Amino acid sequence: MLDPEERFDQIDLRDDVHAVIEQTLAPVLAARETVYMFQSGTQTLPESALDSDDAWWEAIRTAEGAARANRLALHRATILVNQRRDRNGVFVSG
């Protein structure tokens, strides 16, 4: 919140936003169903992957290779809120 003695201020919400992003996305990125980049550079599987659920997951693991050893990067965001008071002392954000 804007210091009552100041006319202008900036609030940095990066830490709050990053905490929400991590809380929301970290479990998704770690889930078995989240497919990592395949070693081949293409996201294609052999037709035999359709034979069964086990064949599907084995094809995924094989295609991913060691990709899961490197955790996927979380998204980053920056939100800066500028606040000021007008002549009457009323907050104006922008």
N, C-alpha and C positions, 0 to 999 in steps of 0.2 A: 504494500500500500504506500502511496505517496506520503512522504514525510510532510507533516502539516506546515513546517517552516519553509519548505521548498516549493517552487512553482513548477519545476520540471523534474521528471524522474524516468528511469527505465527499469522494467522488471524483466529479469532473465528467467525464463521458464524451462531452460534446457534440461536441468536435472529432473524436474518433475515429468517432463515429456519422455525422457529416456527411460525413466523408471516404469512408466506405463507401457512403453513399447517393449521393453524387456519382459515385463510380466506377461504381456499378451502374446508376444511372438516366440519367446525362448522355448516354451513347450511345443509349439507347432514345428519349429525348425529342428527340434530334437526327435520328433515323432518318426516312427518307422515309415509312415506313409508319405513323409516329405522326401521327395526324390532329389538326390544330389546330382551334380553334373557327371555325366558318364565320361569315362576315360577317352572314349572315341571322339568326344566333342559333339556328338549328335545324341539326341535323346530317343534313340530307336532300340527296339528289342527284337530278338529273333521270333519268328512265328511260334516256335516251340514254347515260348513263355505263356502262350494261351492254353496250354494243355491242362494246367491245374493251378490252384492257388500256390502250392509249393514251388512249381516251376516258375511262376510269375516272380515270386520274391527271390528265388535263387538267381534268376536272370537280372533282376534289379541289382542285387548285391554284387554279382559278377561285373555288370556294366559300370557300377559306381567305383569299383576297385577300392582304392584307399581314400576316396573323397570324404568319407565320413570322419576321417581322422582330423580333418580341418573343419571346425565348426563354421557354419554359415554366419556371415556377418549380419548383425541386426541393423535395421534401418536407423538413420540418424535424422534428427530434426532440430531446428532452432526456432524458438518463438521468443521474440523480444516485444514487450508491450511498452509503448511510450505513453506516459501520462503527463498531463499538464492541467493547471487550473486556469480558468478564464478570469476575467476581471472581477467577477463576483465570488471567486473561490470555489466554483463548481468544477468537478473533475471532467476532463475531456480526454478520451483515449483516442489514439490514432497512430 
